[in-house]
Amino acid sequence: MVTGELKSQVDKIWETFWTGGISNPLTVIEQFTFLLFLRRLDENQLRSEKQANFSDTPLKNPLYSAAQNKFRWSQFKQLDPETIRSSGTNDCTASKSPIYSAATRLAKPMRLK
């Protein structure tokens, strides 16, 4: 059962989607899952970057290229809604999208450390 702080966080997220015009529960779950996926991809790359810096070796197979850094969760979460909306329609073509790249890589098991 979800109680306390977790419930208030979920309620806040639901309210944010609702006030943004997304009221279909399935759409909310889809969008929320997508955002969690973006965050997890960024966390994985951050961990890999730290390991590469610590061992003084180049980063192997980065999920995000330098041109795609604006799609990383750490950058994306700081944008205002209008910028997010326009970047989604202008910059996310399938061949350039970090999500497309990551999804194709997820066909192979991800190394979690």
C-alpha positions as CSV (number, residue, x, y, z in Angstrom):
1,M,0.0,0.0,0.0
2,V,1.3,3.4,-0.9
3,T,1.3,5.9,2.0
4,G,3.0,9.0,3.3
5,E,5.7,10.8,1.3
6,L,5.5,8.5,-1.7
7,K,1.7,9.0,-2.1
8,S,2.2,12.8,-1.9
9,Q,4.9,12.6,-4.6
10,V,2.7,10.5,-6.9
11,D,-0.3,12.9,-6.3
12,K,1.9,15.9,-7.1
13,I,3.1,14.2,-10.4
14,W,-0.5,13.3,-11.3
15,E,-1.6,16.9,-10.6
16,T,1.2,18.2,-12.8
17,F,0.1,16.0,-15.7
18,W,-3.6,16.9,-15.1
19,T,-3.0,20.6,-15.1
20,G,-0.8,20.2,-18.2
21,G,-3.8,18.7,-20.0
22,I,-3.1,15.0,-19.7
23,S,-6.0,13.4,-18.0
24,N,-6.0,9.9,-19.4
25,P,-4.4,7.6,-16.8
26,L,-2.8,5.4,-19.5
27,T,-1.2,8.5,-21.1
28,V,0.0,9.7,-17.7
29,I,1.6,6.3,-17.1
30,E,3.2,6.3,-20.6
31,Q,4.6,9.8,-20.2
32,F,5.8,9.1,-16.6
33,T,7.5,5.9,-17.7
34,F,9.2,7.7,-20.6
35,L,10.6,10.3,-18.1
36,L,11.8,7.6,-15.8
37,F,13.5,5.9,-18.8
38,L,15.3,9.2,-19.7
39,R,16.4,9.6,-16.1
40,R,17.8,6.1,-16.0
41,L,19.7,6.5,-19.2
42,D,21.3,9.6,-17.9
43,E,22.2,7.9,-14.6
44,N,23.8,5.1,-16.5
45,Q,25.9,7.4,-18.6
46,L,26.9,9.5,-15.6
47,R,28.1,6.3,-13.8
48,S,30.1,5.3,-16.9
49,E,31.6,8.8,-17.2
50,K,32.7,8.7,-13.6
51,Q,34.2,5.3,-14.0
52,A,36.0,6.4,-17.1
53,N,37.3,9.6,-15.4
54,F,38.4,7.6,-12.4
55,S,40.3,5.0,-14.4
56,D,41.5,7.7,-16.8
57,T,40.2,5.8,-19.8
58,P,37.9,7.1,-22.7
59,L,34.2,6.5,-22.4
60,K,33.2,3.4,-24.4
61,N,29.8,3.4,-26.2
62,P,28.2,6.5,-24.7
63,L,24.4,6.6,-24.8
64,Y,24.4,10.3,-25.5
65,S,26.7,12.0,-28.0
66,A,27.8,15.6,-27.4
67,A,25.1,16.8,-29.8
68,Q,22.5,14.9,-27.8
69,N,23.4,16.2,-24.4
70,K,20.4,18.5,-24.4
71,F,18.2,15.3,-24.2
72,R,19.9,14.1,-21.0
73,W,17.7,14.1,-17.9
74,S,20.2,16.3,-16.1
75,Q,19.7,19.0,-18.8
76,F,16.1,18.2,-19.7
77,K,14.7,18.6,-16.2
78,Q,15.9,22.2,-16.1
79,L,14.1,23.4,-19.2
80,D,10.8,25.3,-19.2
81,P,7.8,23.5,-20.7
82,E,7.7,25.4,-23.9
83,T,11.3,24.6,-24.7
84,I,10.7,21.0,-23.9
85,R,7.7,20.9,-26.2
86,S,9.6,22.6,-29.1
87,S,12.6,20.4,-28.7
88,G,10.4,17.3,-28.9
89,T,8.9,18.3,-32.2
90,N,12.0,19.8,-33.8
91,D,15.0,17.7,-32.7
92,C,13.8,14.2,-32.0
93,T,13.9,12.5,-35.2
94,A,14.2,8.7,-34.9
95,S,17.8,8.6,-36.3
96,K,19.1,11.3,-33.9
97,S,17.0,10.5,-30.8
98,P,18.9,9.2,-27.8
99,I,15.8,7.2,-27.0
100,Y,16.1,5.5,-30.4
101,S,19.7,4.8,-29.8
102,A,19.2,3.5,-26.3
103,A,16.2,1.4,-27.3
104,T,18.3,-0.3,-30.0
105,R,21.1,-0.9,-27.4
106,L,18.6,-2.3,-24.9
107,A,18.0,-5.2,-27.3
108,K,21.3,-6.3,-25.8
109,P,21.4,-6.7,-22.0
110,M,22.5,-3.5,-20.3
111,R,25.5,-3.7,-18.0
112,L,24.3,-2.5,-14.6
113,K,27.1,-1.8,-12.1
